[in-house]
Amino acid sequence: MDYLREVGSRSFWDTWDLVFNRSLASGMIGVAIFASTLVYLRSRKRHKEAKQQLKDVGIAASITGAAFVIVFLFHFLILTPKALIEENQAAKRTAESALSRATPVPLQFEVTETDAQARAELATTKAQLEKAEAKIRSLDPLEQPIASARITVSVSIPANKGRTPSELVGQGGIVWLSRGVTALLSANAGDHSIDDKGNISFVADCLPDNPYMGKPIKRLTDAEYIQVAFGQEYMPINSVVDGGKVTVVVNNQVTLNFTVPPQTMSMERKFGRMATLMFITDLKDGLTSLRQTESP
């Protein structure tokens, strides 16, 4: 009933505006003026003229009424329901769009309790919840502080196949896990090995004074690139790297693998002695295991 009432009302006024193009009050004033004219003509004994005018008006009113009914039915049956549906759909789309852009507001509440016992119980419950949250975090290996990190660098340099191993030793190698100009983790090569096929490998353990030591493991997602420096006496400038891998093992629990892309090592820098530099700039795949556990 509410729907039919709304459709009927809207159809009537849409038809009125279309047929008469004036307000209802204006129409009533026009009818009053016409009625006054008829009364005046009858009072002056001009019955024939008044009768003719009344007849003309009756015909015009009938035609107008018929047109009004036809237009009203067209609105009532077709135009108005269609307009209402389109308006409802547009309103729904607008609401959905506003909802998708809205920022969820965290649910917050505050309990004010005057009873001493109730306050004590609330405080105890809060402490238990905090303890439980801390225990849950302690069980997540990625929430653990970085206590140790071992970095293994393995690269293949085919052009060096057949050379004497002692000429290509990885002694003096340095590796950094960095963000901008800041080294998050860095280490100097310890154990190293090479073979006559051009494969070089060295292992580096990070010292406790590294900036990210003590931070949660998942904070390593801050890293933007890896840089490796080889002593230039063992790795000449413009040496070609066929590929390789850098593996970072944190706390003997979490292992991150980064692929070394093929490259020509054309950059050098002095770290006490001249060094040839190798880079890994795409860390996305290697850090995926850390990002999967981040909160959305």
C-alpha positions in Angstrom: 0.0 0.0 0.0 2.8 2.4 0.8 4.4 1.7 -2.6 1.1 2.3 -4.5 0.5 5.4 -2.5 3.9 6.8 -3.4 3.6 5.8 -7.0 0.1 7.3 -7.3 1.1 10.6 -5.6 4.2 11.1 -7.6 2.4 10.1 -10.9 -0.3 12.6 -10.1 2.0 15.6 -9.5 4.3 14.7 -12.5 1.2 14.6 -14.7 -0.1 17.8 -13.2 3.2 19.6 -13.9 3.3 18.2 -17.5 -0.4 18.9 -18.4 -1.0 22.2 -16.6 2.5 23.5 -15.9 1.2 25.5 -12.9 0.6 25.0 -9.2 -2.6 23.6 -7.8 -3.3 27.0 -6.1 -2.9 28.8 -9.5 -5.4 26.3 -11.1 -7.9 26.9 -8.4 -7.6 30.6 -8.8 -8.3 30.2 -12.5 -11.4 28.2 -11.9 -12.6 30.8 -9.4 -12.1 33.5 -12.0 -14.0 31.5 -14.6 -16.9 30.8 -12.1 -17.0 34.5 -11.2 -17.3 35.4 -14.9 -20.3 33.0 -15.4 -22.0 34.5 -12.3 -21.5 37.9 -13.7 -22.9 37.0 -17.2 -26.0 35.4 -15.6 -26.5 38.4 -13.4 -26.6 40.6 -16.6 -29.1 38.4 -18.3 -26.6 37.1 -20.8 -27.6 33.5 -20.3 -26.9 32.4 -23.9 -23.3 33.7 -23.8 -22.7 32.2 -20.4 -24.2 28.9 -21.6 -21.9 28.8 -24.6 -18.9 29.6 -22.5 -19.8 26.9 -20.1 -20.2 24.4 -23.0 -16.8 25.4 -24.4 -15.2 25.0 -21.1 -16.9 21.7 -20.5 -15.5 20.4 -23.8 -12.1 21.7 -23.1 -12.2 20.3 -19.6 -13.3 16.9 -20.9 -10.4 16.8 -23.4 -8.0 18.0 -20.8 -9.3 15.5 -18.3 -8.9 12.7 -20.8 -5.4 13.8 -21.6 -4.6 14.0 -17.9 -5.9 10.5 -17.3 -3.9 9.1 -20.2 -0.7 10.8 -19.1 -1.4 9.8 -15.5 -1.8 6.2 -16.4 1.4 6.3 -18.5 3.3 7.7 -15.5 1.6 5.4 -13.0 2.2 2.2 -15.0 5.6 2.9 -16.6 7.5 6.1 -15.9 7.2 6.5 -12.2 8.0 2.8 -11.2 11.0 2.9 -13.5 12.2 6.2 -12.0 11.8 4.9 -8.5 13.8 1.7 -9.3 16.6 3.8 -10.9 16.7 6.1 -7.9 16.8 3.2 -5.5 19.7 1.6 -7.5 21.6 4.9 -7.6 21.1 5.3 -3.9 22.4 1.8 -3.3 25.5 2.4 -5.5 26.2 5.6 -3.7 25.9 3.9 -0.3 28.1 1.0 -1.4 30.7 3.4 -2.7 30.7 5.4 0.5 31.0 2.2 2.5 33.9 0.9 0.5 35.8 4.2 1.1 34.9 4.4 4.7 37.7 3.8 7.2 36.7 1.2 9.8 36.6 2.7 13.3 38.2 0.5 15.9 35.7 -0.6 18.5 36.5 1.2 21.7 34.6 1.2 24.9 35.2 2.3 28.5 33.7 0.8 31.5 33.3 3.0 34.5 32.8 1.0 37.7 32.5 2.5 41.1 32.4 -0.8 43.0 35.9 -1.6 44.4 35.5 -5.4 43.9 34.3 -4.9 40.3 37.2 -2.6 39.5 39.7 -5.2 40.9 38.1 -7.9 38.8 38.3 -5.7 35.7 42.0 -5.0 36.4 42.7 -8.7 36.9 40.9 -9.6 33.6 42.9 -6.9 31.7 46.2 -8.2 33.1 45.3 -11.7 32.1 44.4 -10.6 28.5 47.7 -8.7 28.2 49.6 -11.8 29.5 47.8 -14.0 27.0 48.6 -11.6 24.1 52.2 -11.5 25.1 52.3 -15.3 25.2 50.7 -15.5 21.7 53.3 -13.1 20.4 56.1 -15.1 22.0 55.0 -18.2 20.1 55.3 -16.4 16.7 58.9 -16.9 15.5 58.7 -13.7 13.4 58.0 -11.7 16.5 61.2 -12.9 18.1 64.0 -10.4 18.4 67.0 -11.0 16.0 69.7 -12.6 18.1 71.8 -14.1 15.3 72.0 -13.9 11.6 74.2 -15.9 9.2 74.5 -14.9 5.5 75.7 -17.2 2.8 76.7 -15.8 -0.6 77.0 -18.2 -3.5 77.7 -17.0 -7.0 78.8 -18.4 -10.3 81.3 -16.6 -12.6 81.7 -18.8 -15.7 84.5 -16.7 -17.1 86.7 -17.8 -14.2 86.4 -21.5 -15.0 89.8 -23.2 -14.9 91.6 -20.5 -12.9 93.6 -21.5 -9.9 91.3 -21.5 -6.9 93.7 -19.4 -4.7 93.2 -16.5 -7.2 89.5 -16.4 -6.6 89.1 -16.9 -2.9 86.3 -15.0 -1.3 88.5 -13.6 1.4 87.6 -10.1 2.5 84.0 -10.3 1.2 81.4 -8.1 2.9 77.6 -8.3 2.6 74.9 -5.8 3.6 71.1 -6.0 3.9 70.2 -2.3 3.5 67.5 0.3 3.3 68.6 3.5 1.6 72.1 4.3 2.9 71.5 2.5 6.2 72.8 -1.1 6.7 70.2 -3.1 8.7 72.5 -6.2 8.9 76.1 -6.5 7.7 78.8 -9.1 8.0 82.4 -9.9 6.9 83.2 -13.1 5.2 84.4 -16.0 7.3 84.5 -19.4 5.8 84.9 -19.3 2.0 85.3 -21.7 -0.8 85.8 -21.7 -4.6 86.2 -24.3 -7.3 87.6 -24.5 -10.8 84.2 -24.1 -12.3 84.0 -20.4 -11.3 81.7 -21.0 -8.2 82.5 -18.8 -5.2 80.9 -19.1 -1.8 81.4 -17.5 1.6 79.6 -17.4 4.9 79.3 -14.3 7.1 78.0 -14.0 10.6 76.5 -10.7 11.7 77.9 -9.1 14.9 75.6 -8.1 17.8 76.2 -4.4 17.2 74.2 -4.5 13.9 71.3 -1.9 13.9 68.6 -4.5 13.5 69.9 -6.9 16.2 67.2 -7.1 18.9 64.4 -6.0 16.5 61.5 -8.5 15.6 62.5 -10.7 12.6 59.6 -9.5 10.6 61.1 -6.0 10.6 63.6 -7.3 7.9 60.8 -6.4 5.4 62.3 -2.9 5.8 65.2 -4.0 3.6 65.3 -2.6 0.0 68.4 -4.2 -1.4 71.4 -6.5 -0.8 75.0 -5.4 -1.6 78.0 -7.7 -1.7 81.6 -6.5 -1.9 84.5 -8.7 -3.2 88.1 -7.8 -2.8 89.2 -6.5 -6.2 92.3 -8.5 -6.1 90.1 -11.6 -6.2 87.2 -10.1 -8.2 88.3 -7.7 -11.0 86.0 -4.8 -12.0 83.5 -5.7 -14.7 83.5 -9.4 -13.7 80.4 -11.1 -15.1 78.1 -13.0 -12.6 76.0 -15.7 -14.2 73.7 -15.9 -11.2 73.6 -17.2 -7.7 71.9 -17.0 -4.3 72.1 -15.2 -1.0 70.7 -17.0 2.0 70.0 -15.4 5.3 69.3 -17.6 8.4 68.0 -15.7 11.4 68.0 -17.2 14.9 68.5 -20.7 13.3 64.8 -20.6 12.7 63.8 -18.4 9.7 65.5 -18.8 6.3 65.3 -16.2 3.6 66.5 -16.9 0.1 67.3 -14.2 -2.5 68.2 -14.8 -6.1 71.3 -13.1 -7.5 70.4 -11.9 -11.0 73.0 -12.1 -13.8 75.0 -8.9 -13.9 78.2 -7.2 -14.8 79.9 -5.9 -11.7 80.8 -2.4 -13.0 80.7 -0.5 -9.7 83.6 -0.3 -7.2 84.1 1.3 -3.8 86.9 1.5 -1.3 86.5 -0.2 2.1 90.1 0.0 3.3 91.0 -1.6 0.0 89.2 -1.5 -3.4 86.2 -3.7 -3.7 84.0 -4.8 -6.7 80.2 -4.6 -5.9 77.3 -6.9 -6.6 73.7 -6.0 -6.0 70.3 -7.7 -5.5 67.6 -5.0 -5.8 64.5 -7.2 -6.0 63.9 -8.7 -2.6 60.1 -9.3 -3.0 60.2 -13.1 -3.3 62.8 -13.5 -0.6 60.7 -11.5 1.9 57.4 -13.1 1.1 57.4 -15.4 4.1 57.7 -12.4 6.4 55.0 -10.3 4.7 52.4 -13.1 4.7 52.1 -12.8 8.5 51.7 -9.0 8.6 48.4 -7.6 9.7 46.2 -6.3 6.9 
